[in-house]
Amino acid sequence: MNTLYLDIFSGISGDMFLGAMIDLGVEAAVINDALQRIKIGDVRIEAVRKVTRGISGIKVNVIEHPKETVHDHDRDDEHSHHGLGHDLYHDKEHLTTHGEHNHDNSANHDKCGLKNEAHGHHHHESRTFRDISELISESGLSDWVKEKSISIFARIARAESKIHGCPVDKVHFHEVGAIDSIVDIIGACVALEALGRPEVFSAPVVEGRGFVHCAHGNFPVPAPATLEILSERNIAITQCDEPGELVTPTGAAIIAEFVREFGLMQGLKPVRVGYGLGSREGKTRPNVLRAVLGEAQKNTIGHDWETDNVAVIETNLDDINPEVLGGFMEKVLAAGALDVYYSFVQMKKNRPGVVLHLLCDVSRTEDFAKLILTETTAFGVRVQEFSRFKLKRKFVTVKTGFGEIKIKEGYLDGVRIQSAPEYEDCKAAALKHGVPLKIVYEAAIREYYNSVGK
């Protein structure tokens, strides 16, 4: 069992991840034993099997004092937005049931994060990133767990540093510095080590919609820290119609640290399936993280190719001047479109027409949709998002009788499987020397293979 696949169809939080790992077979006692090796007081976790929307899984609760009443925290929501004083006014059920927990910490917010005061009977002192790093470094945890735990906290600290404009070491943590989230992050690393440190893959990240309430007012989902953490790893986000926050900063930092690739499940032979439960009552989907532990079939998963998500914008046109289409293609390519092409089709009323296809980065979908609507005769566009697998690329330069020409190489698993001269270099050389383009192209290929071999 060398592969772990996270199905983030309903988001991810720290405790949902931990619950899924326990459902996969990690003993809660293993995590509790690890927690005793770090100086955070008398803390343990409780793994409770529950059923939500017909799905049986594990809900994790943190117990700070054995004699206290255990509250089933909505921790998949309340772990978030440490630096921005996230007080979760949108979680009315939580505030009604656990009213003694004060989540409106806006008065305590400062430039470098949120200094947490009392949360009812849970008193969590403010900690800086440096404090937390020292706490973990001086613990009795394994070297791998120490390294990964500190790295996860560092991802959150860098996000908060950017948001608040202060040094990383001086970022004060609110929820992430509190006991619950220290448990989640260290517990996640301990669990992965207990599973044999599998390679981690994930479905594309799905986030909800709407707003979260922070010290500075309402912020749209994804929340600021979550967005910064995912942005640093260049992780694509797709929002769905589920109201509320699905991905917390802790959950985002865990996948940013461990996930190797994001995409659809491919060639994975499932051995065990686990479900980590949150406490939110989803409107359109169960508040569940599904984790699949299995074996990757050879040559189907785990390649070192690059992946990303792109938007494909399309529209049908039957009343536009072809010269306009030519100019449009030049304009959008210059504006950063990844590709543009036309397909000839037969349209209604027996009219010949074209389908305009435009590929672009997901973040620029609206920009190019606007260009299509303003620069062509289209009244509307269709948008789809696709995952891409790409060869790793390198460029080398060869010297020919027509000058230097760049060669683009494509690699998969360290093996060169594609190579091609750059068109623009060949075109410029052909014009300069007054020779056919194919002559320059052939010369570049010949010199390339002479230097690197076939």
Beta strands, then each sheet from edge to edge (+ up, - down):
strand 1: 3-7
strand 2: 44-52
strand 3: 55-63
strand 4: 109-110
strand 5: 113-114
strand 6: 118-119
strand 7: 122-123
strand 8: 127-128
strand 9: 172-173
strand 10: 199-202
strand 11: 205-209
strand 12: 211-214
strand 13: 217-220
strand 14: 237-243
strand 15: 259-262
strand 16: 268-277
strand 17: 288-296
strand 18: 306-317
strand 19: 339-347
strand 20: 351-361
strand 21: 382-390
strand 22: 392-400
strand 23: 403-412
strand 24: 415-421
sheet 1: 15+ 10+ 1+ 17- 16+
sheet 2: 2+ 3-
sheet 3: 4+ 5-
sheet 4: 6+ 7-
sheet 5: 8+ 9-
sheet 6: 11+ 14+
sheet 7: 12+ 13-
sheet 8: 19+ 20- 18+ 21-
sheet 9: 22+ 23- 24+
end
